[in-house]
Amino acid sequence: MKPNVLFIMVDQWGSNLLREAGNNSILTPTIDRLARMGVRFSNAYSACPTCIPARRALMTGTSAKTHGDRNFNETLEMNKKLPTMAEVFSDNGYQTFGVGKFHVYPQRDRIGFDEIILNEEQRHHLGMIKDDYEIYLSDLGFNGEELTHGMGNNMYETRPWHLPEKAHPTYWTTKQMCRTIKRRDKRKPGFWFCSYNAPHPPVTPISEYLKMYDDIDINLPKIGEWARDIKKMPHALRKIIKRDFGMKSDIEIKNAIKAFYAQCTYVDHQIRLLLGTLREEGILDDTIIVFTSDHGDMLGNHNLWAKGVMYESANKIPLIIVPSKKDKINNFGKVDNRLSELRDLMPTLLDMCNLNIPKTVEGDSLFSIDKREYLYGEHYEDERASRMVRKSDYKLIYYPVGNVMQFFNVKEDEFENIDLANDDYYKELIDKYTKLLINNMYGTDERYISNGKLVGLPDKKVEKLIDRGFLAQRGWRI
């Protein structure tokens, strides 16, 4: 029988939020152990780093240009001409089940899975009255109380979780996934997609996990030379900063990062229950395990929070693949530094399971000999637009509004503290990267180009922004 696949997806978890990746302030023993058992891809990226477009790329194996969303379009349905990863596994005899966050429209679209048990993070504005997690809370006697902690779904003020642990969404996701594995048809291989909404805000960790960080020193965010004067930052970034994510003092910032880390650690420990279920069911050795995220989080670096930008903290993601015990891949415990992205996971897993890869897929199998030369990133078409080329040791970022270019040596300068765009020594290299960028631009991007040169749009003043909705604050769900 073909191998099973357990795909573990987290939300807003950057590549540097693993001890195995060099972060000694975070506790991730389970995921670190998985990295030592399998292959950790150290240069994995989310090419369009917000939830919806990133997940479209993952599920279809295609770029934003093909799947049609580089804008976080909440009401755009999946392109029916593009087979999904779940659909291909289902068509090849796999039982396919998903649990947790999916962020598709309509919200009950199965996108090729046999069944999805859903936590939609209470996005009632898209038509759903109750998802499966909310129904579960009602059964526990906590109807409508999932967000009565008062913390925002896009802000970083923090407090401990307010309900019993068994009512926490991470606990619920794990329990539902374990139950799903146990209920499988043992005559068929399984493709199980476990999608946690953590560590994405609200930042409300279980109190015991928050206490784990009491004696751990947390460094303040990195502020690059180019980001020290906010008024001189590109317009798109000034606009993001004006949203006001709530962090002002050093104490608030450190508390937010500690609580964010605590949410990561809770997920890490819960993953052990998934692995334990596979072991007790006698199928751990026959299962491919994947761990990755849809994108990262700036967590205050360069005065920025959340995602949607092309800096390493936001668009570089963890990616670990543990082959089954029978797999012929022999590079266990290795670090693979090839450039990779979310659209590569569909062809990689189909390749590992010896299944045909649809012609629509644009990603590459990560266990092939061939390696991509460069990676192109893009997000938004409005005044927040940014474009990126990541190649070799360098990264070029372009902001059309203001026609601003940035250039970083990400091998030597991991946190992109020094912008080399105005250094004459790199002019020839920057010109080469710029040509690659222009060659990948399309559609509305044509207004940024004239006679083969980037001209962008005039710089703009960022108007005072007062978000009366507290960045999409939810309320009582009575």
Wavefront OBJ file of the C-alpha trace (Angstrom):
o trace
v 0.000 0.000 0.000
v 1.159 3.537 -0.718
v 2.412 5.680 2.190
v 0.104 7.820 4.274
v 0.668 11.577 4.507
v 0.227 13.660 7.654
v 0.445 17.319 6.638
v 0.774 19.689 9.618
v 0.077 23.316 8.751
v 0.481 26.236 11.133
v -0.426 29.882 10.617
v 1.959 32.854 10.783
v 4.977 30.862 12.016
v 8.253 32.159 10.568
v 11.241 29.999 9.689
v 13.361 31.372 12.542
v 10.852 30.307 15.214
v 12.532 26.942 15.759
v 15.406 26.118 18.058
v 16.760 23.838 15.327
v 16.965 26.936 13.092
v 19.070 28.799 15.657
v 16.495 30.546 17.852
v 17.517 29.675 21.416
v 14.665 31.640 22.990
v 11.875 29.394 21.710
v 10.898 25.926 22.924
v 10.106 23.605 19.985
v 11.458 20.162 20.980
v 9.012 18.087 18.914
v 9.484 19.953 15.649
v 13.245 20.083 16.198
v 13.226 16.309 16.550
v 11.227 15.966 13.325
v 13.861 18.090 11.587
v 16.565 15.710 12.788
v 14.515 12.741 11.541
v 13.855 14.196 8.108
v 14.886 17.052 5.844
v 14.683 20.722 6.820
v 14.499 23.086 3.860
v 16.272 26.204 5.090
v 15.301 28.477 2.196
v 11.557 27.870 1.948
v 9.309 30.829 1.166
v 5.733 31.934 0.909
v 5.713 33.786 -2.409
v 2.531 35.702 -1.555
v 2.699 35.897 2.247
v -0.841 36.144 3.569
v -3.231 33.322 4.410
v -5.534 33.033 1.393
v -3.119 33.359 -1.562
v -0.511 31.253 0.240
v -2.993 28.442 0.772
v -4.155 28.631 -2.842
v -0.549 28.139 -3.949
v -0.129 25.211 -1.574
v -3.331 23.449 -2.560
v -2.957 23.871 -6.354
v 0.819 23.857 -6.802
v 0.612 27.088 -8.787
v 1.723 30.713 -8.648
v -0.497 33.695 -7.857
v -0.525 34.545 -11.546
v -2.137 31.169 -12.284
v -4.461 30.699 -9.307
v -5.561 34.319 -9.607
v -5.056 35.885 -6.185
v -2.261 38.143 -5.010
v -4.655 40.381 -3.064
v -6.130 38.260 -0.232
v -9.468 37.894 -2.011
v -11.848 36.452 0.593
v -14.705 35.714 -1.816
v -12.815 34.289 -4.784
v -13.596 30.601 -5.270
v -10.850 28.113 -6.058
v -10.193 27.818 -9.783
v -12.003 24.608 -10.788
v -9.574 24.109 -13.688
v -6.752 23.559 -11.208
v -6.824 20.148 -9.491
v -6.101 20.449 -5.790
v -3.651 18.347 -3.839
v -6.519 16.689 -1.949
v -8.396 16.036 -5.191
v -5.447 14.225 -6.759
v -4.899 12.093 -3.668
v -8.638 11.277 -3.566
v -8.667 10.342 -7.251
v -5.815 7.916 -6.587
v -7.568 5.940 -3.876
v -6.559 7.929 -0.798
v -9.016 8.790 1.942
v -8.558 12.537 2.416
v -9.561 14.439 5.529
v -8.826 17.933 6.751
v -9.185 19.515 10.186
v -8.854 23.152 11.225
v -8.366 26.348 9.235
v -8.809 26.325 5.447
v -9.700 29.899 4.505
v -11.552 29.077 1.277
v -14.798 30.369 -0.201
v -17.521 29.252 0.127
v -16.406 28.272 3.599
v -17.770 24.724 3.329
v -16.045 24.023 0.014
v -14.233 20.694 0.505
v -11.664 21.575 -2.238
v -11.253 17.864 -3.034
v -11.199 16.436 0.495
v -13.628 13.678 1.442
v -14.469 15.710 4.519
v -13.323 18.837 6.360
v -13.892 19.551 10.054
v -13.657 23.310 10.159
v -12.428 26.142 12.350
v -12.978 29.350 10.391
v -11.775 31.694 13.161
v -15.300 33.062 13.513
v -15.399 34.776 10.098
v -19.176 35.127 10.219
v -19.120 38.028 7.758
v -18.604 35.473 4.954
v -21.882 33.720 5.666
v -21.115 30.944 8.138
v -23.114 31.075 11.374
v -21.189 28.355 13.221
v -18.186 26.289 12.212
v -17.406 22.884 13.714
v -15.218 24.324 16.463
v -18.010 26.671 17.534
v -20.470 23.772 17.574
v -18.009 21.863 19.786
v -17.849 24.791 22.227
v -21.636 24.863 22.375
v -21.626 21.173 23.292
v -19.144 21.972 26.102
v -21.425 24.689 27.455
v -19.394 27.648 26.172
v -21.663 28.807 23.347
v -20.327 32.026 21.808
v -17.485 32.389 24.325
v -14.510 31.551 22.105
v -13.464 35.197 21.830
v -14.623 36.593 25.159
v -10.971 36.909 26.188
v -11.270 40.239 24.364
v -8.025 39.993 22.382
v -8.037 40.902 18.685
v -7.597 38.485 15.794
v -5.024 40.803 14.223
v -3.506 42.533 17.248
v -0.781 41.576 19.713
v -2.035 42.563 23.143
v -2.056 39.370 25.133
v -3.578 37.530 28.074
v -3.854 33.852 29.038
v -6.585 31.654 27.530
v -9.819 32.192 29.426
v -11.612 28.835 29.112
v -10.607 25.269 30.099
v -7.801 23.809 27.994
v -10.153 21.376 26.267
v -11.948 24.409 24.782
v -8.757 25.802 23.190
v -8.719 25.653 19.342
v -5.276 23.993 19.286
v -6.497 21.248 21.647
v -9.662 20.829 19.550
v -7.740 20.617 16.257
v -5.414 17.933 17.628
v -8.259 15.892 19.105
v -10.284 15.984 15.878
v -7.256 14.989 13.787
v -6.420 12.062 16.085
v -10.027 10.902 15.956
v -10.033 11.170 12.161
v -6.899 9.012 11.878
v -8.412 6.393 14.174
v -11.596 6.287 12.079
v -9.779 5.598 8.791
v -10.503 2.719 6.453
v -7.426 0.561 7.049
v -7.597 -0.813 3.517
v -6.684 2.583 2.038
v -3.813 5.027 2.550
v -4.675 8.339 4.158
v -3.928 11.977 3.363
v -4.552 13.908 6.582
v -4.279 17.699 6.632
v -4.070 19.147 10.159
v -4.302 22.946 9.995
v -3.725 24.881 13.232
v -4.759 28.534 13.404
v -1.956 29.225 15.924
v 0.269 31.097 16.491
v -1.767 33.655 14.494
v -3.420 36.171 16.860
v -5.360 36.407 19.076
v -2.354 35.903 21.333
v -3.981 33.955 24.156
v -1.743 31.042 25.188
v -2.587 28.461 27.820
v -1.325 29.980 31.114
v 1.020 27.049 31.859
v 2.758 27.607 28.533
v 3.104 31.316 29.129
v 4.824 30.543 32.457
v 7.426 28.451 30.601
v 8.830 31.722 29.244
v 9.073 33.544 32.591
v 12.827 32.931 32.864
v 13.674 32.990 29.151
v 15.285 36.184 27.881
v 13.578 37.539 24.778
v 15.506 39.931 22.553
v 13.820 43.051 21.288
v 13.063 43.084 17.529
v 15.733 43.970 15.009
v 15.446 47.480 13.543
v 17.468 47.884 10.343
v 19.373 51.036 9.515
v 16.795 51.808 6.820
v 13.857 51.398 9.270
v 14.987 53.606 12.139
v 13.256 56.663 10.715
v 9.716 55.551 9.885
v 9.107 58.693 7.824
v 11.806 57.552 5.364
v 10.464 54.013 4.931
v 8.622 53.035 1.718
v 5.001 54.205 1.555
v 3.612 50.662 1.708
v 5.384 50.063 5.022
v 4.377 53.414 6.494
v 0.785 52.542 5.674
v 1.093 49.185 7.440
v 2.661 50.791 10.522
v -0.193 53.316 10.665
v -2.608 50.402 11.257
v -1.331 50.342 14.869
v -0.982 46.756 16.061
v -0.983 47.943 19.668
v 2.676 47.480 20.662
v 4.354 50.607 22.025
v 6.714 49.973 24.956
v 9.560 47.461 25.227
v 7.608 45.593 27.923
v 4.544 45.267 25.683
v 6.697 44.051 22.810
v 8.509 41.437 24.906
v 5.242 40.235 26.446
v 3.710 39.854 22.992
v 6.675 37.856 21.670
v 6.768 35.602 24.750
v 3.056 34.872 24.440
v 3.419 34.258 20.692
v 6.256 31.815 21.400
v 4.109 30.115 24.066
v 1.439 29.467 21.423
v 4.109 27.875 19.230
v 5.248 25.623 22.078
v 1.693 24.483 22.775
v 1.277 23.464 19.132
v 4.663 21.732 19.286
v 3.580 19.606 22.254
v 0.189 18.823 20.725
v 1.923 17.474 17.603
v 3.263 14.686 19.826
v -0.300 13.411 20.202
v -0.643 13.197 16.416
v 2.586 11.197 16.232
v 1.542 9.045 19.176
v -1.746 8.241 17.453
v 0.096 7.165 14.318
v 2.422 4.992 16.426
v -0.379 3.339 18.386
v -2.265 2.686 15.157
v 0.827 0.948 13.796
v 1.269 3.315 10.838
v 3.948 5.798 11.964
v 6.657 4.112 9.884
v 4.365 4.123 6.844
v 3.568 7.838 7.036
v 5.214 10.866 5.414
v 5.122 13.831 7.826
v 5.194 17.454 6.678
v 5.445 20.557 8.846
v 5.140 24.052 7.367
v 3.381 27.412 7.622
v 1.462 29.645 5.235
v 3.770 32.586 6.060
v 5.649 34.131 8.981
v 5.233 37.182 11.210
v 7.431 40.269 11.479
v 6.977 40.318 15.299
v 8.214 43.893 15.533
v 11.257 43.562 13.281
v 11.811 46.819 11.383
v 8.828 48.317 13.280
v 6.474 45.894 11.487
v 4.004 43.289 12.751
v 2.068 40.496 11.055
v 2.637 39.512 7.412
v 2.115 40.657 3.832
v 5.679 41.927 3.262
v 8.729 40.376 1.631
v 11.168 40.373 4.550
v 12.559 37.114 5.912
v 10.506 37.199 9.114
v 7.273 37.342 7.116
v 7.837 35.367 3.932
v 10.432 32.772 4.912
v 8.742 29.701 6.375
v 9.696 26.492 8.174
v 9.508 23.397 5.995
v 10.308 19.917 7.268
v 9.582 16.664 5.458
v 10.036 13.316 7.200
v 9.849 10.473 4.640
v 8.288 7.156 5.540
v 10.662 4.519 6.892
v 10.483 2.578 3.616
v 11.287 5.604 1.453
v 14.483 5.391 -0.574
v 15.339 9.026 0.239
v 18.480 8.722 2.343
v 19.236 12.295 3.436
v 17.672 12.021 6.898
v 18.609 14.754 9.330
v 20.011 16.922 6.561
v 19.455 20.608 5.808
v 18.627 21.326 2.167
v 19.327 24.947 1.214
v 17.640 24.956 -2.213
v 15.115 27.728 -2.897
v 11.665 26.298 -2.323
v 8.121 27.563 -1.878
v 4.637 26.399 -0.985
v 3.677 25.447 -4.540
v 6.453 22.819 -4.459
v 4.740 20.715 -1.819
v 1.998 19.301 -4.039
v 4.406 17.876 -6.659
v 6.837 16.764 -3.929
v 4.252 14.694 -2.073
v 2.737 13.260 -5.246
v 6.249 12.315 -6.357
v 7.015 10.656 -3.007
v 3.759 8.666 -3.259
v 4.481 7.704 -6.876
v 1.405 9.512 -8.204
v 1.140 11.412 -11.472
v 1.555 15.172 -11.154
v -1.120 17.191 -13.033
v 0.129 19.290 -15.935
v -1.327 22.385 -14.264
v 1.208 22.178 -11.423
v 4.018 24.742 -11.641
v 5.986 23.797 -8.531
v 8.993 21.489 -8.412
v 9.493 18.225 -6.560
v 11.939 19.018 -3.784
v 13.651 15.651 -4.038
v 14.523 16.048 -7.700
v 18.051 16.799 -8.842
v 17.038 20.064 -10.502
v 16.928 23.186 -8.345
v 15.202 26.463 -9.171
v 17.448 29.386 -10.037
v 15.375 32.070 -8.360
v 12.071 32.730 -6.653
v 9.567 35.483 -7.471
v 7.259 36.991 -4.846
v 4.341 39.377 -5.143
v 1.603 40.824 -2.997
v -1.194 43.362 -3.507
v -2.063 45.546 -6.465
v -2.907 48.704 -4.509
v -0.599 51.182 -2.775
v 0.708 48.393 -0.507
v 2.085 46.497 -3.533
v 5.505 44.894 -3.307
v 7.439 42.555 -5.574
v 10.503 40.396 -4.858
v 13.258 38.368 -6.478
v 15.219 35.983 -4.257
v 18.258 34.419 -5.911
v 21.573 33.017 -4.694
v 22.571 34.993 -1.570
v 20.535 38.106 -2.343
v 17.031 39.483 -2.296
v 15.593 42.426 -4.210
v 12.359 44.037 -2.984
v 10.467 46.612 -5.037
v 7.761 49.042 -3.902
v 5.949 50.674 -6.855
v 4.598 53.634 -4.857
v 7.632 55.890 -4.582
v 9.544 53.598 -6.983
v 11.663 52.280 -4.111
v 14.171 49.458 -4.448
v 15.810 47.527 -1.609
v 18.619 44.990 -1.902
v 19.870 42.663 0.834
v 22.529 40.008 1.246
v 20.296 37.577 3.156
v 23.061 35.022 3.592
v 25.261 37.404 5.582
v 22.470 39.681 6.850
v 19.646 37.341 7.880
v 17.438 40.076 9.326
v 17.971 42.480 6.401
v 19.423 45.248 8.523
v 21.578 46.808 5.800
v 19.980 47.942 2.530
v 22.558 47.752 -0.281
v 20.366 49.318 -2.980
v 22.421 52.525 -3.139
v 25.819 50.849 -2.918
v 27.572 51.263 -6.295
v 29.453 48.012 -5.726
v 26.182 46.084 -6.270
v 24.823 48.112 -9.190
v 25.475 45.473 -11.859
v 23.983 42.708 -9.723
v 20.946 44.846 -8.876
v 20.401 45.501 -12.592
v 20.316 41.735 -13.242
v 17.811 41.176 -10.450
v 15.712 44.074 -11.714
v 15.470 42.509 -15.181
v 14.264 39.270 -13.600
v 11.683 41.228 -11.634
v 10.375 43.029 -14.730
v 10.204 39.776 -16.698
v 7.864 38.331 -14.059
v 5.542 41.317 -13.764
v 2.139 41.209 -15.468
v -1.361 42.687 -15.527
v -1.702 45.853 -13.470
v 2.071 45.836 -12.944
v 2.539 47.184 -16.458
v 1.804 50.694 -15.143
v 5.026 50.475 -13.117
v 7.159 49.975 -16.257
v 8.091 52.348 -19.069
v 10.505 51.564 -21.899
v 11.731 48.486 -20.054
v 12.532 50.446 -16.875
v 10.809 50.566 -13.512
v 9.196 53.949 -13.027
v 6.597 53.105 -10.399
v 4.058 55.585 -9.098
v 4.503 58.909 -7.297
v 5.142 58.705 -3.578
v 2.150 59.421 -1.365
v 1.506 60.854 2.037
v 0.064 58.376 4.522
v -3.075 59.858 5.939
v -3.848 59.485 9.625
v -5.572 56.134 10.039
v -8.043 55.437 12.811
v -9.269 51.847 12.647
v -12.577 51.985 14.465
v -12.901 48.212 14.042
v -9.714 47.412 16.029
v -8.310 45.425 13.074
v -11.413 43.217 12.703
v -12.152 42.724 16.411
v -14.807 40.055 17.016
v -17.465 40.249 19.723
v -19.785 38.012 21.738
v -21.344 35.310 19.553
v -24.639 34.989 21.358
l 1 2 3 4 5 6 7 8 9 10 11 12 13 14 15 16 17 18 19 20 21 22 23 24 25 26 27 28 29 30 31 32 33 34 35 36 37 38 39 40 41 42 43 44 45 46 47 48 49 50 51 52 53 54 55 56 57 58 59 60 61 62 63 64 65 66 67 68 69 70 71 72 73 74 75 76 77 78 79 80 81 82 83 84 85 86 87 88 89 90 91 92 93 94 95 96 97 98 99 100 101 102 103 104 105 106 107 108 109 110 111 112 113 114 115 116 117 118 119 120 121 122 123 124 125 126 127 128 129 130 131 132 133 134 135 136 137 138 139 140 141 142 143 144 145 146 147 148 149 150 151 152 153 154 155 156 157 158 159 160 161 162 163 164 165 166 167 168 169 170 171 172 173 174 175 176 177 178 179 180 181 182 183 184 185 186 187 188 189 190 191 192 193 194 195 196 197 198 199 200 201 202 203 204 205 206 207 208 209 210 211 212 213 214 215 216 217 218 219 220 221 222 223 224 225 226 227 228 229 230 231 232 233 234 235 236 237 238 239 240 241 242 243 244 245 246 247 248 249 250 251 252 253 254 255 256 257 258 259 260 261 262 263 264 265 266 267 268 269 270 271 272 273 274 275 276 277 278 279 280 281 282 283 284 285 286 287 288 289 290 291 292 293 294 295 296 297 298 299 300 301 302 303 304 305 306 307 308 309 310 311 312 313 314 315 316 317 318 319 320 321 322 323 324 325 326 327 328 329 330 331 332 333 334 335 336 337 338 339 340 341 342 343 344 345 346 347 348 349 350 351 352 353 354 355 356 357 358 359 360 361 362 363 364 365 366 367 368 369 370 371 372 373 374 375 376 377 378 379 380 381 382 383 384 385 386 387 388 389 390 391 392 393 394 395 396 397 398 399 400 401 402 403 404 405 406 407 408 409 410 411 412 413 414 415 416 417 418 419 420 421 422 423 424 425 426 427 428 429 430 431 432 433 434 435 436 437 438 439 440 441 442 443 444 445 446 447 448 449 450 451 452 453 454 455 456 457 458 459 460 461 462 463 464 465 466 467 468 469 470 471 472 473 474 475 476 477 478
